[in-house]
Amino acid sequence: IGLLLCSLAVCADREGFEAWKNRFRKTYTQSEEAKAFQTYEKNADVIDVMNSNSEDGAVYGQTPFSDLTPEEFRQRLLNFRYNVAPAPTPNTTYVIDDAFDWRSYNAVTPIKDQGSCGSCWAFSAVQSVESAHFLKHNASMSAPIALSAEQLVECDDHDYACYGGFPHNAFEHLIKSGGLVAESKYPYDVEGHTVCLANQTFNETCGDGICDD
């Protein structure tokens, strides 16, 4: 019976893994899949333990990163660091509200998903531009225009596509290149290995097929 129950548990994990793969459009080689499934199982166990805590009001579940160990997640998505100068101390005292949310002013676009690409720098820059543009022109706009993060990932020669970058570099690129197109015209597709539509050049040295030059 113990062996049967164990087999049923493994089958349930495999079914959950296959459903998760379909949901997040994951593909692997045979060797990659074995490792991904093993990591998925371990993360599923962690999720079960966290959800069993009745004192925690949160509900935990699978994400696109369920095939990554904590160390792999840190290396891939949290590894970019740089030092910035401290902000100057203001001479003026401001009264700050207890809470403020730009969503109440319809000044931000919906949450985006960067996938397994380290493109947070591009999304940060793009969504800042979206909101700044809306706040300047909101008399004639009902909502911000969603702009293309993919354009920055593929075309910004100041940064490193899926391997990280800095928003201030992205702003410099946008000033020189003339701005951003709408997301609808240049959608996010880091798994598609497309090239920079702005210059139609392809550099085969781009390790993942995504050119940022």
N, CA, C and O of each residue as an XYZ file, in Angstrom:
852
protein
N       0.842     -1.204      0.000
C       0.000      0.000      0.000
C       0.873      1.247      0.000
O       0.589      2.227     -0.689
N       1.969      1.186      0.810
C       2.867      2.330      0.863
C       3.453      2.648     -0.491
O       3.549      3.813     -0.878
N       3.856      1.584     -1.231
C       4.411      1.801     -2.560
C       3.362      2.370     -3.501
O       3.661      3.232     -4.328
N       2.128      1.885     -3.371
C       1.046      2.367     -4.218
C       0.775      3.837     -3.953
O       0.617      4.623     -4.887
N       0.720      4.216     -2.656
C       0.478      5.612     -2.308
C       1.601      6.502     -2.824
O       1.364      7.602     -3.322
N       2.833      6.002     -2.696
C       3.974      6.767     -3.181
C       3.865      6.974     -4.689
O       4.126      8.067     -5.191
N       3.480      5.929     -5.403
C       3.344      6.036     -6.850
C       2.249      7.027     -7.221
O       2.395      7.808     -8.162
N       1.140      6.987     -6.464
C       0.058      7.928     -6.729
C       0.511      9.359     -6.489
O       0.138     10.266     -7.232
N       1.323      9.564     -5.442
C       1.815     10.909     -5.142
C       2.721     11.410     -6.254
O       2.635     12.565     -6.669
N       3.601     10.516     -6.738
C       4.492     10.899     -7.832
C       3.684     11.234     -9.081
O       3.975     12.205     -9.780
N       2.657     10.413     -9.355
C       1.805     10.678    -10.519
C       1.098     12.020    -10.391
O       0.973     12.762    -11.366
N       0.636     12.328     -9.180
C      -0.039     13.614     -8.965
C       0.929     14.766     -9.187
O       0.574     15.779     -9.789
N       2.168     14.604     -8.690
C       3.174     15.644     -8.906
C       3.468     15.811    -10.391
O       3.603     16.931    -10.882
N       3.566     14.691    -11.105
C       3.856     14.759    -12.538
C       2.714     15.432    -13.292
O       2.956     16.231    -14.197
N       1.475     15.118    -12.927
C       0.329     15.764    -13.573
C       0.330     17.260    -13.291
O       0.063     18.071    -14.179
N       0.633     17.618    -12.040
C       0.708     19.035    -11.705
C       1.823     19.733    -12.461
O       1.670     20.873    -12.899
N       2.947     19.043    -12.611
C       4.085     19.601    -13.344
C       3.731     19.823    -14.811
O       4.063     20.862    -15.383
N       3.057     18.847    -15.419
C       2.676     18.983    -16.827
C       1.686     20.133    -17.014
O       1.776     20.885    -17.985
N       0.740     20.265    -16.080
C      -0.216     21.373    -16.160
C       0.498     22.709    -15.990
O       0.183     23.687    -16.669
N       1.463     22.736    -15.073
C       2.251     23.954    -14.850
C       3.060     24.311    -16.092
O       3.131     25.481    -16.468
N       3.670     23.319    -16.731
C       4.427     23.556    -17.964
C       3.541     24.170    -19.045
O       3.942     25.118    -19.720
N       2.346     23.630    -19.204
C       1.436     24.156    -20.224
C       1.001     25.578    -19.896
O       0.907     26.431    -20.778
N       0.739     25.821    -18.623
C       0.267     27.147    -18.214
C       1.302     28.219    -18.513
O       0.965     29.305    -18.985
N       2.582     27.905    -18.231
C       3.636     28.904    -18.389
C       4.494     28.667    -19.629
O       5.555     29.272    -19.783
N       4.027     27.781    -20.514
C       4.678     27.530    -21.807
C       6.159     27.184    -21.637
O       7.024     27.771    -22.287
N       6.431     26.232    -20.761
C       7.796     25.800    -20.493
C       8.175     24.638    -21.411
O       7.386     23.715    -21.614
N       9.376     24.692    -21.957
C       9.909     23.591    -22.751
C      11.326     23.294    -22.279
O      12.064     24.202    -21.897
N      11.702     22.017    -22.309
C      13.015     21.600    -21.828
C      13.585     20.510    -22.729
O      12.857     19.842    -23.463
N      14.905     20.348    -22.656
C      15.510     19.131    -23.175
C      15.230     18.022    -22.157
O      14.733     18.294    -21.064
N      15.547     16.784    -22.512
C      15.259     15.664    -21.611
C      15.998     15.816    -20.286
O      15.416     15.598    -19.223
N      17.271     16.188    -20.342
C      18.041     16.336    -19.103
C      17.563     17.541    -18.295
O      17.524     17.484    -17.066
N      17.204     18.620    -18.969
C      16.697     19.800    -18.272
C      15.380     19.498    -17.573
O      15.133     19.977    -16.467
N      14.533     18.698    -18.223
C      13.216     18.417    -17.649
C      13.329     17.616    -16.361
O      12.575     17.849    -15.416
N      14.266     16.674    -16.316
C      14.437     15.874    -15.098
C      14.805     16.772    -13.922
O      14.263     16.617    -12.828
N      15.715     17.701    -14.141
C      16.120     18.623    -13.080
C      14.982     19.574    -12.723
O      14.743     19.850    -11.547
N      14.279     20.076    -13.747
C      13.177     21.005    -13.500
C      12.080     20.337    -12.676
O      11.524     20.954    -11.767
N      11.764     19.077    -12.990
C      10.726     18.357    -12.246
C      11.143     18.144    -10.796
O      10.326     18.274     -9.884
N      12.404     17.819    -10.588
C      12.900     17.619     -9.227
C      12.784     18.907     -8.412
O      12.364     18.884     -7.255
N      13.158     20.026     -9.025
C      13.061     21.316     -8.337
C      11.605     21.695     -8.103
O      11.257     22.220     -7.045
N      10.754     21.427     -9.092
C       9.323     21.698     -8.960
C       8.742     20.942     -7.766
O       7.973     21.507     -6.988
N       9.105     19.670     -7.620
C       8.602     18.870     -6.501
C       9.022     19.467     -5.161
O       8.215     19.554     -4.235
N      10.284     19.878     -5.059
C      10.771     20.466     -3.806
C      10.037     21.764     -3.495
O       9.664     22.014     -2.349
N       9.831     22.588     -4.519
C       9.109     23.844     -4.300
C       7.647     23.593     -3.950
O       7.057     24.338     -3.168
N       7.059     22.540     -4.530
C       5.673     22.187     -4.206
C       5.556     21.791     -2.736
O       4.572     22.124     -2.075
N       6.563     21.077     -2.228
C       6.563     20.697     -0.813
C       6.645     21.933      0.079
O       5.969     22.011      1.104
N       7.478     22.898     -0.316
C       7.601     24.143      0.455
C       6.271     24.893      0.461
O       5.857     25.429      1.489
N       5.608     24.925     -0.691
C       4.309     25.601     -0.792
C       3.291     24.944      0.138
O       2.532     25.634      0.819
N       3.277     23.606      0.167
C       2.341     22.889      1.042
C       2.590     23.235      2.510
O       1.647     23.450      3.270
N       3.858     23.287      2.901
C       4.196     23.615      4.292
C       3.753     25.037      4.621
O       3.180     25.276      5.684
N       4.009     25.972      3.727
C       3.640     27.370      3.975
C       2.128     27.537      4.048
O       1.629     28.310      4.867
N       1.397     26.822      3.202
C      -0.067     26.919      3.221
C      -0.682     26.233      4.434
O      -1.839     26.488      4.769
N       0.084     25.360      5.098
C      -0.445     24.664      6.277
C      -0.403     25.528      7.531
O      -0.945     25.145      8.568
N       0.237     26.692      7.442
C       0.327     27.602      8.587
C      -0.978     28.385      8.702
O      -1.221     29.317      7.935
N      -1.809     28.004      9.655
C      -3.128     28.625      9.796
C      -3.046     30.074     10.268
O      -4.014     30.822     10.127
N      -1.907     30.479     10.827
C      -1.764     31.847     11.319
C      -1.350     32.817     10.214
O      -1.375     34.034     10.402
N      -0.977     32.276      9.080
C      -0.559     33.105      7.946
C      -1.759     33.291      7.022
O      -2.307     32.316      6.507
N      -2.163     34.529      6.814
C      -3.343     34.773      5.993
C      -3.093     34.664      4.502
O      -4.036     34.728      3.714
N      -1.827     34.497      4.094
C      -1.506     34.440      2.667
C      -1.790     33.056      2.096
O      -1.805     32.060      2.820
N      -2.015     33.013      0.789
C      -2.177     31.753      0.064
C      -1.038     31.653     -0.944
O      -0.830     32.567     -1.742
N      -0.306     30.552     -0.909
C       0.870     30.385     -1.756
C       0.577     29.402     -2.883
O      -0.214     28.474     -2.713
N       1.212     29.605     -4.027
C       0.979     28.730     -5.170
C       2.149     28.740     -6.128
O       3.177     29.366     -5.868
N       1.985     28.041     -7.239
C       3.041     27.936     -8.235
C       3.186     29.245     -9.012
O       2.217     29.979     -9.208
N       4.409     29.518     -9.447
C       4.719     30.701    -10.246
C       5.542     30.263    -11.457
O       5.911     29.092    -11.546
N       5.839     31.167    -12.386
C       6.700     30.782    -13.517
C       8.104     30.357    -13.096
O       8.863     29.825    -13.907
N       8.453     30.592    -11.820
C       9.807     30.301    -11.356
C       9.872     29.039    -10.498
O      10.850     28.830     -9.780
N       8.852     28.208    -10.563
C       8.808     27.006     -9.729
C       9.827     25.955    -10.138
O      10.008     24.966     -9.428
N      10.494     26.150    -11.265
C      11.549     25.219    -11.678
C      12.938     25.726    -11.296
O      13.945     25.160    -11.722
N      12.995     26.792    -10.492
C      14.269     27.355    -10.057
C      14.464     27.136     -8.562
O      13.519     27.246     -7.781
N      15.687     26.827     -8.173
C      16.021     26.804     -6.756
C      16.140     28.249     -6.272
O      16.267     29.155     -7.095
N      16.101     28.487     -4.957
C      16.280     29.860     -4.468
C      17.576     30.501     -4.971
O      17.596     31.687     -5.301
N      18.649     29.721     -5.029
C      19.924     30.269     -5.496
C      19.859     30.619     -6.981
O      20.369     31.662     -7.392
N      19.242     29.765     -7.783
C      19.099     30.050     -9.213
C      18.247     31.289     -9.435
O      18.538     32.101    -10.314
N      17.191     31.435     -8.635
C      16.335     32.618     -8.751
C      17.126     33.878     -8.435
O      17.019     34.874     -9.151
N      17.926     33.841     -7.358
C      18.726     35.013     -6.988
C      19.725     35.360     -8.082
O      19.884     36.528     -8.435
N      20.399     34.348     -8.619
C      21.411     34.600     -9.641
C      20.803     35.151    -10.921
O      21.382     36.028    -11.563
N      19.645     34.642    -11.287
C      19.052     35.027    -12.567
C      18.317     36.357    -12.506
O      18.355     37.130    -13.463
N      17.652     36.631    -11.395
C      16.756     37.785    -11.355
C      17.111     38.836    -10.308
O      16.589     39.949    -10.367
N      17.976     38.520     -9.359
C      18.267     39.477     -8.285
C      19.746     39.806     -8.191
O      20.198     40.323     -7.169
N      20.495     39.520     -9.225
C      21.949     39.582     -9.117
C      22.541     40.924     -9.498
O      23.719     41.173     -9.241
N      21.740     41.802    -10.111
C      22.304     43.061    -10.591
C      22.279     44.099     -9.481
O      21.216     44.383     -8.929
N      23.433     44.673     -9.143
C      23.541     45.647     -8.068
C      24.422     46.809     -8.514
O      25.387     46.617     -9.253
N      24.091     47.992     -8.071
C      24.991     49.111     -8.289
C      24.751     50.149     -7.206
O      23.664     50.233     -6.635
N      25.774     50.932     -6.933
C      25.698     51.939     -5.887
C      25.269     53.274     -6.476
O      25.710     53.656     -7.560
N      24.425     53.965     -5.768
C      23.992     55.290     -6.199
C      24.313     56.284     -5.098
O      24.390     55.929     -3.921
N      24.498     57.522     -5.494
C      24.781     58.561     -4.511
C      23.548     58.791     -3.647
O      22.427     58.717     -4.149
N      23.732     59.070     -2.356
C      22.575     59.328     -1.493
C      21.820     60.570     -1.942
O      22.418     61.535     -2.420
N      20.521     60.538     -1.786
C      19.694     61.677     -2.177
C      19.973     62.859     -1.251
O      20.168     62.669     -0.050
N      19.994     64.076     -1.795
C      20.236     65.248     -0.939
C      19.098     65.452      0.047
O      17.947     65.120     -0.238
N      19.426     65.995      1.196
C      18.416     66.278      2.211
C      17.641     67.531      1.817
O      18.252     68.586      1.644
N      16.321     67.453      1.668
C      15.557     68.636      1.248
C      15.532     69.706      2.338
O      15.556     69.402      3.531
N      15.484     70.951      1.904
C      15.416     72.069      2.847
C      13.985     72.387      3.243
O      13.739     73.126      4.196
N      13.045     71.818      2.497
C      11.635     72.095      2.746
C      10.982     70.903      3.427
O      11.270     69.754      3.088
N      10.115     71.170      4.373
C       9.366     70.111      5.047
C       8.035     69.906      4.336
O       7.301     70.862      4.086
N       7.733     68.660      4.016
C       6.500     68.343      3.312
C       5.574     67.537      4.219
O       6.022     66.741      5.045
N       4.295     67.758      4.049
C       3.298     66.946      4.737
C       2.927     65.797      3.804
O       2.437     66.020      2.697
N       3.161     64.586      4.250
C       2.946     63.406      3.413
C       1.721     62.648      3.906
O       1.559     62.414      5.104
N       0.861     62.267      2.966
C      -0.324     61.487      3.318
C       0.076     60.132      3.888
O       1.153     59.614      3.593
N      -0.800     59.570      4.701
C      -0.543     58.236      5.249
C      -0.494     57.189      4.141
O       0.221     56.194      4.253
N      -1.248     57.413      3.081
C      -1.271     56.463      1.966
C      -1.481     57.223      0.666
O      -2.216     58.209      0.613
N      -0.819     56.744     -0.378
C      -0.983     57.344     -1.703
C      -0.806     56.248     -2.735
O       0.137     55.460     -2.651
N      -1.695     56.191     -3.697
C      -1.667     55.120     -4.687
C      -1.963     55.714     -6.060
O      -3.061     56.215     -6.301
N      -0.975     55.655     -6.966
C      -1.175     56.211     -8.303
C      -2.279     55.488     -9.066
O      -2.828     56.030    -10.025
N      -2.609     54.265     -8.644
C      -3.709     53.564     -9.310
C      -5.029     54.291     -9.118
O      -5.923     54.202     -9.959
N      -5.147     55.011     -8.011
C      -6.374     55.770     -7.759
C      -6.547     56.893     -8.774
O      -7.652     57.398     -8.969
N      -5.451     57.281     -9.419
C      -5.485     58.336    -10.433
C      -5.369     57.748    -11.840
O      -5.201     58.478    -12.817
N      -5.460     56.429    -11.929
C      -5.382     55.730    -13.211
C      -4.090     56.055    -13.957
O      -4.075     56.133    -15.185
N      -3.007     56.244    -13.202
C      -1.759     56.731    -13.791
C      -0.735     55.638    -14.062
O       0.388     55.937    -14.469
N      -1.098     54.384    -13.846
C      -0.164     53.291    -14.116
C      -0.862     52.225    -14.950
O      -2.081     52.062    -14.883
N      -0.076     51.511    -15.729
C      -0.612     50.399    -16.510
C      -0.638     49.141    -15.638
O      -0.016     49.126    -14.576
N      -1.338     48.094    -16.060
C      -1.409     46.867    -15.252
C      -0.039     46.237    -15.024
O       0.919     46.523    -15.742
N       0.035     45.381    -14.020
C       1.266     44.664    -13.689
C       1.711     43.824    -14.882
O       0.894     43.183    -15.542
N       3.015     43.836    -15.148
C       3.585     43.057    -16.249
C       4.323     41.832    -15.699
O       4.642     41.771    -14.511
N       4.585     40.878    -16.561
C       5.328     39.667    -16.198
C       6.578     39.589    -17.065
O       6.476     39.424    -18.280
N       7.761     39.706    -16.452
C       9.003     39.679    -17.219
C       9.440     38.267    -17.568
O      10.403     38.090    -18.314
N       8.747     37.250    -17.040
C       9.123     35.876    -17.332
C      10.469     35.529    -16.722
O      10.829     36.050    -15.667
N      11.210     34.656    -17.376
C      12.503     34.212    -16.854
C      13.646     35.091    -17.330
O      14.812     34.749    -17.131
N      13.332     36.206    -17.949
C      14.327     37.143    -18.470
C      14.627     38.212    -17.415
O      13.709     38.733    -16.782
N      15.899     38.537    -17.228
C      16.277     39.562    -16.255
C      16.089     40.967    -16.793
O      17.040     41.746    -16.871
N      14.860     41.286    -17.164
C      14.559     42.551    -17.841
C      13.823     43.541    -16.949
O      13.132     44.427    -17.453
N      13.960     43.405    -15.625
C      13.253     44.317    -14.722
C      13.631     45.768    -14.993
O      12.797     46.663    -14.860
N      14.889     46.004    -15.375
C      15.360     47.356    -15.673
C      14.544     47.981    -16.806
O      14.228     49.171    -16.766
N      14.201     47.170    -17.823
C      13.434     47.673    -18.962
C      12.002     48.004    -18.551
O      11.470     49.048    -18.928
N      11.381     47.116    -17.778
C      10.018     47.371    -17.327
C       9.961     48.593    -16.418
O       9.026     49.390    -16.497
N      10.965     48.737    -15.555
C      11.003     49.890    -14.662
C      11.062     51.189    -15.452
O      10.329     52.135    -15.164
N      11.939     51.228    -16.452
C      12.077     52.434    -17.270
C      10.817     52.702    -18.083
O      10.331     53.832    -18.133
N      10.294     51.664    -18.717
C       9.130     51.831    -19.587
C       7.914     52.302    -18.798
O       7.197     53.199    -19.240
N       7.681     51.704    -17.636
C       6.491     52.088    -16.889
C       6.637     53.479    -16.272
O       5.636     54.154    -16.029
N       7.863     53.909    -16.018
C       8.071     55.298    -15.589
C       7.701     56.262    -16.711
O       7.065     57.289    -16.477
N       8.109     55.917    -17.936
C       7.782     56.759    -19.091
C       6.274     56.767    -19.332
O       5.694     57.816    -19.615
N       5.639     55.602    -19.219
C       4.186     55.523    -19.409
C       3.460     56.489    -18.474
O       2.588     57.248    -18.898
N       3.834     56.448    -17.195
C       3.140     57.273    -16.206
C       3.470     58.752    -16.378
O       2.589     59.603    -16.256
N       4.745     59.064    -16.663
C       5.126     60.465    -16.854
C       4.397     61.064    -18.057
O       3.939     62.206    -18.009
N       4.294     60.290    -19.128
C       3.585     60.759    -20.324
C       2.111     60.996    -20.021
O       1.530     61.988    -20.461
N       1.512     60.079    -19.268
C       0.098     60.230    -18.927
C      -0.131     61.459    -18.046
O      -1.073     62.217    -18.277
N       0.719     61.661    -17.041
C       0.531     62.786    -16.128
C       0.694     64.122    -16.842
O       0.076     65.115    -16.457
N       1.520     64.148    -17.874
C       1.688     65.383    -18.636
C       0.503     65.642    -19.558
O       0.138     66.792    -19.801
N      -0.101     64.563    -20.074
C      -1.153     64.719    -21.090
C      -2.504     64.189    -20.619
O      -3.370     63.907    -21.448
N      -2.707     64.047    -19.309
C      -3.922     63.374    -18.852
C      -5.201     64.139    -19.154
O      -6.294     63.579    -19.066
N      -5.077     65.410    -19.507
C      -6.287     66.149    -19.874
C      -6.914     65.574    -21.140
O      -8.123     65.680    -21.345
N      -6.084     64.964    -21.988
C      -6.591     64.407    -23.246
C      -6.517     62.883    -23.285
O      -6.772     62.277    -24.325
N      -6.167     62.256    -22.151
C      -6.022     60.796    -22.110
C      -6.839     60.238    -20.952
O      -6.924     60.852    -19.888
N      -7.436     59.075    -21.162
C      -8.190     58.434    -20.086
C      -7.343     57.436    -19.312
O      -7.683     57.065    -18.188
N      -6.235     56.998    -19.916
C      -5.352     56.020    -19.278
C      -3.990     56.076    -19.955
O      -3.892     56.534    -21.094
N      -2.937     55.621    -19.279
C      -1.617     55.593    -19.919
C      -1.597     54.629    -21.104
O      -2.338     53.646    -21.133
N      -0.747     54.923    -22.070
C      -0.535     54.021    -23.197
C       0.528     53.002    -22.798
O       1.613     53.384    -22.359
N       0.234     51.721    -22.943
C       1.224     50.679    -22.651
C       2.310     50.716    -23.722
O       2.020     50.605    -24.913
N       3.559     50.873    -23.294
C       4.688     50.990    -24.214
C       5.524     49.711    -24.208
O       5.325     48.832    -23.369
N       6.450     49.620    -25.144
C       7.156     48.366    -25.410
C       8.421     48.191    -24.579
O       9.407     48.903    -24.770
N       8.380     47.229    -23.649
C       9.599     46.831    -22.938
C      10.505     46.013    -23.849
O      11.728     46.056    -23.720
N       9.901     45.269    -24.769
C      10.683     44.444    -25.701
C      11.615     45.301    -26.549
O      12.725     44.880    -26.875
N      11.169     46.498    -26.904
C      12.014     47.392    -27.695
C      13.313     47.695    -26.956
O      14.386     47.718    -27.559
N      13.213     47.928    -25.650
C      14.422     48.184    -24.866
C      15.271     46.924    -24.737
O      16.491     46.981    -24.889
N      14.635     45.792    -24.458
C      15.382     44.548    -24.273
C      16.209     44.228    -25.514
O      17.350     43.780    -25.403
N      15.643     44.455    -26.681
C      16.319     44.068    -27.914
C      17.203     45.157    -28.513
O      18.174     44.846    -29.203
N      16.890     46.415    -28.267
C      17.548     47.487    -29.018
C      18.462     48.390    -28.196
O      19.265     49.126    -28.769
N      18.364     48.353    -26.883
C      19.149     49.246    -26.037
C      20.601     48.778    -25.975
O      20.885     47.716    -25.421
N      21.518     49.560    -26.539
C      22.925     49.169    -26.547
C      23.670     49.629    -25.298
O      24.886     49.459    -25.204
N      22.946     50.214    -24.334
C      23.564     50.602    -23.066
C      23.454     49.486    -22.023
O      24.165     49.502    -21.018
N      22.566     48.522    -22.261
C      22.266     47.516    -21.249
C      22.437     46.109    -21.824
O      22.965     45.941    -22.924
N      21.988     45.099    -21.074
C      22.380     43.731    -21.387
C      21.190     42.787    -21.548
O      21.245     41.627    -21.139
N      20.127     43.292    -22.141
C      18.960     42.464    -22.469
C      18.501     41.652    -21.257
O      18.205     42.218    -20.205
N      18.441     40.330    -21.405
C      17.951     39.472    -20.320
C      18.984     39.271    -19.214
O      18.717     38.576    -18.233
N      20.151     39.871    -19.365
C      21.197     39.698    -18.362
C      21.330     40.913    -17.452
O      22.307     41.023    -16.712
N      20.371     41.819    -17.493
C      20.363     42.940    -16.565
C      20.626     44.275    -17.238
O      21.020     44.343    -18.402
N      20.400     45.326    -16.480
C      20.610     46.674    -16.995
C      20.187     47.699    -15.969
O      19.809     47.352    -14.849
N      20.250     48.964    -16.352
C      19.924     50.054    -15.442
C      18.885     50.971    -16.082
O      19.014     51.312    -17.258
N      17.861     51.376    -15.336
C      16.863     52.285    -15.902
C      17.463     53.579    -16.434
O      17.020     54.076    -17.470
N      18.479     54.147    -15.738
C      19.011     55.422    -16.224
C      19.713     55.248    -17.571
O      19.708     56.166    -18.391
N      20.320     54.076    -17.808
C      20.884     53.810    -19.134
C      19.779     53.715    -20.181
O      19.923     54.195    -21.306
N      18.673     53.085    -19.787
C      17.545     52.951    -20.711
C      16.997     54.322    -21.096
O      16.643     54.549    -22.253
N      16.927     55.234    -20.126
C      16.444     56.584    -20.435
C      17.374     57.272    -21.441
O      16.907     57.950    -22.356
N      18.683     57.098    -21.271
C      19.633     57.688    -22.221
C      19.417     57.121    -23.621
O      19.445     57.852    -24.611
N      19.202     55.810    -23.686
C      18.944     55.186    -24.990
C      17.678     55.759    -25.624
O      17.653     56.035    -26.824
N      16.634     55.936    -24.825
C      15.369     56.436    -25.367
C      15.502     57.860    -25.881
O      14.907     58.220    -26.897
N      16.287     58.671    -25.175
C      16.496     60.052    -25.627
C      17.183     60.063    -26.992
O      16.806     60.829    -27.878
N      18.195     59.204    -27.153
C      18.949     59.168    -28.405
C      18.167     58.507    -29.535
O      18.295     58.895    -30.696
N      17.358     57.507    -29.191
C      16.670     56.737    -30.237
C      15.333     57.337    -30.638
O      14.775     56.970    -31.672
N      14.811     58.257    -29.829
C      13.575     58.922    -30.213
C      12.325     58.433    -29.518
O      11.227     58.870    -29.861
N      12.457     57.531    -28.540
C      11.287     57.140    -27.765
C      10.855     55.708    -27.988
O      11.576     54.908    -28.586
N       9.661     55.396    -27.495
C       9.137     54.035    -27.496
C       7.892     53.911    -28.360
O       7.108     54.851    -28.489
N       7.728     52.740    -28.944
C       6.480     52.440    -29.641
C       5.525     51.777    -28.655
O       5.919     51.410    -27.548
N       4.289     51.628    -29.056
C       3.289     50.992    -28.203
C       3.587     49.501    -28.052
O       4.135     48.866    -28.953
N       3.219     48.966    -26.910
C       3.410     47.537    -26.662
C       2.679     46.694    -27.704
O       3.155     45.623    -28.082
N       1.537     47.169    -28.163
C       0.759     46.415    -29.150
C       1.501     46.261    -30.471
O       1.271     45.299    -31.203
N       2.392     47.203    -30.781
C       3.149     47.145    -32.033
C       4.462     46.379    -31.885
O       5.034     45.920    -32.874
N       4.938     46.242    -30.644
C       6.222     45.570    -30.406
C       6.078     44.790    -29.100
O       6.661     45.176    -28.088
N       5.306     43.691    -29.107
C       4.953     42.989    -27.863
C       6.136     42.265    -27.230
O       7.138     41.971    -27.882
N       5.988     41.994    -25.959
C       7.026     41.311    -25.190
C       7.065     39.843    -25.576
O       6.058     39.143    -25.471
N       8.227     39.371    -26.023
C       8.346     37.994    -26.506
C       9.786     37.535    -26.365
O      10.434     37.212    -27.360
N      10.298     37.502    -25.124
C      11.704     37.158    -24.932
C      11.995     35.699    -25.245
O      13.157     35.325    -25.409
N      10.952     34.861    -25.330
C      11.180     33.468    -25.702
C      11.200     33.291    -27.217
O      11.550     32.223    -27.718
N      10.822     34.348    -27.948
C      10.711     34.221    -29.394
C      12.009     34.450    -30.143
O      12.070     34.219    -31.351
N      13.062     34.905    -29.445
C      14.370     35.120    -30.058
C      14.277     36.012    -31.292
O      14.866     35.710    -32.330
N      13.540     37.103    -31.176
C      13.430     38.034    -32.290
C      14.597     39.009    -32.269
O      15.376     39.031    -31.316
N      14.717     39.803    -33.305
C      15.810     40.758    -33.400
C      15.261     42.161    -33.219
O      14.047     42.369    -33.200
N      16.163     43.117    -33.087
C      15.752     44.500    -32.898
C      15.037     45.007    -34.142
O      15.646     45.134    -35.204
N      13.765     45.291    -34.016
C      12.997     45.755    -35.168
C      13.398     47.161    -35.587
O      13.111     47.593    -36.703
N      14.068     47.874    -34.676
C      14.439     49.247    -35.001
C      15.563     49.306    -36.025
O      15.626     50.249    -36.815
N      16.463     48.305    -36.026
C      17.559     48.355    -36.997
C      17.694     47.080    -37.830
O      18.500     47.022    -38.758
N      16.890     46.045    -37.489
C      16.873     44.807    -38.268
C      18.257     44.183    -38.425
O      18.548     43.577    -39.456
N      19.107     44.325    -37.417
C      20.405     43.655    -37.448
C      20.388     42.512    -36.462
O      19.716     42.572    -35.432
N      21.128     41.476    -36.782
C      21.191     40.325    -35.886
C      22.643     39.984    -35.617
O      23.418     39.732    -36.539
N      22.997     39.979    -34.353
C      24.355     39.666    -33.944
C      24.348     38.266    -33.352
O      23.803     38.058    -32.268
N      24.944     37.305    -34.045
C      24.879     35.919    -33.599
C      25.645     35.686    -32.304
O      25.541     34.609    -31.716
N      26.411     36.670    -31.848
C      27.101     36.506    -30.573
C      26.164     36.731    -29.397
O      26.534     36.469    -28.252
N      24.947     37.219    -29.667
C      23.966     37.336    -28.588
C      23.638     35.923    -28.124
O      23.046     35.141    -28.868
N      24.019     35.602    -26.908
C      23.963     34.218    -26.464
C      22.590     33.593    -26.526
O      22.473     32.399    -26.802
N      21.538     34.369    -26.277
C      20.204     33.788    -26.257
C      19.392     34.189    -27.479
O      18.180     33.977    -27.518
N      20.051     34.764    -28.474
C      19.339     35.156    -29.681
C      18.663     36.498    -29.584
O      18.057     36.956    -30.553
N      18.753     37.147    -28.423
C      18.126     38.457    -28.257
C      19.203     39.514    -28.407
O      20.118     39.588    -27.587
N      19.108     40.320    -29.426
C      20.140     41.321    -29.681
C      19.794     42.633    -28.996
O      18.665     43.116    -29.081
N      20.772     43.194    -28.323
C      20.549     44.489    -27.694
C      21.465     45.536    -28.307
O      21.800     46.526    -27.657
N      21.869     45.327    -29.543
C      22.704     46.339    -30.198
C      22.112     46.717    -31.546
O      22.671     47.557    -32.252
